[in-house]
Each structure stands twice: as C-alpha cells, then as structure tokens.
C-alpha cells in the first residue's frame, strides 16, 4: 500500500538581522485505507551544505532535505525500544 505524501507548509525563521536561520516543512499523507500521517520537520543551515544559504537553495531542495530527515526518523535503530 502506498502513502501519498504532500508538503502542506513551508515557513522560515529569521534572526534580528533578517537572515534566514531555519525552515519548517509540514507534510501530510493519506493512503487508500484512510490512514494518515503528519510531520513537521526543521531544516537548519548546517543541513544545506557548504557555501549554501536559504537564500540560494530552492523550496524543492528544502523539501527534499526535510523528507530525507523524516525518513531517517522513521527507520529505528536495531537496539531501540518501542514504547
């Protein structure tokens, strides 16, 4: 069964100098069985790569970074305990 994931939010936070410091990306998903999922993932400056800023990366790049981070959260470590 496939979960269709959609970006439903993209917002930015700024410092006192007006520089973009991070982005928040919201996702929602729905599958054919009516199950849903939602997440809000923070993308930080250090995730962008060397020499890149929020001013010179696209919304798609930010969304892709957030999706990658979300997937990493969903893959538990083999020694993790589910509570």
C-alpha positions as CSV (number, residue, x, y, z in Angstrom):
1,X,0.0,0.0,0.0
2,X,1.3,3.4,-0.9
3,X,1.2,6.5,1.2
4,X,0.8,9.7,-0.8
5,X,2.8,12.5,0.9
6,X,2.2,16.2,0.3
7,X,4.0,19.2,1.6
8,X,1.4,21.4,3.2
9,X,3.6,24.1,4.9
10,X,6.9,25.8,4.4
11,X,7.8,28.6,6.7
12,X,11.1,30.4,7.6
13,X,12.6,31.8,10.8
14,X,14.8,34.9,10.8
15,X,17.4,36.4,13.1
16,X,17.4,40.0,14.2
17,X,19.4,40.9,11.1
18,X,16.8,39.5,8.8
19,X,18.9,36.4,7.8
20,X,17.0,33.2,7.4
21,X,18.1,30.8,10.1
22,X,15.9,27.7,9.5
23,X,12.9,26.4,7.7
24,X,9.9,24.4,8.9
25,X,8.4,22.0,6.4
26,X,5.0,20.4,7.1
27,X,3.9,17.2,5.5
28,X,0.6,15.2,5.4
29,X,-0.1,11.8,3.9
30,X,-3.0,9.6,3.1
31,X,-3.3,6.1,1.8
32,X,-6.1,4.1,0.2
33,X,-7.1,2.6,3.6
34,X,-7.8,6.1,5.0
35,X,-4.7,6.0,7.2
36,X,-3.0,9.4,7.6
37,X,0.4,10.7,8.7
38,X,1.7,14.2,9.5
39,X,5.0,15.6,10.4
40,X,6.8,19.0,10.8
41,X,10.5,18.8,10.1
42,X,13.0,21.5,10.8
43,X,15.7,22.2,8.2
44,X,18.7,24.0,9.6
45,X,21.6,25.9,8.0
46,X,24.1,23.1,8.5
47,X,21.9,20.7,6.5
48,X,22.2,22.8,3.4
49,X,25.8,22.1,2.6
50,X,29.0,24.1,2.3
51,X,28.5,27.6,0.9
52,X,24.8,27.4,0.6
53,X,22.2,29.6,2.4
54,X,18.5,29.6,2.5
55,X,18.6,32.5,0.0
56,X,20.3,30.4,-2.7
57,X,18.5,27.0,-2.4
58,X,15.1,26.3,-3.8
59,X,11.9,25.4,-2.0
60,X,12.2,21.9,-3.6
61,X,15.7,21.5,-2.2
62,X,14.5,22.4,1.3
63,X,11.5,20.0,1.0
64,X,13.8,17.2,-0.2
65,X,16.1,17.7,2.8
66,X,13.1,17.6,5.1
67,X,11.8,14.4,3.6
68,X,15.2,12.7,3.9
69,X,15.4,13.7,7.6
70,X,11.8,12.4,8.2
71,X,12.7,9.0,6.6
72,X,15.7,8.8,8.9
73,X,13.5,9.3,11.9
74,X,11.2,6.5,10.7
75,X,13.9,3.9,10.5
76,X,14.6,2.9,14.1
77,X,17.9,1.7,15.3
78,X,18.1,-2.0,15.8
79,X,18.7,-1.6,19.5
80,X,15.8,1.0,20.0
81,X,12.9,0.1,22.3
82,X,9.4,0.9,21.2
83,X,7.3,2.3,24.0
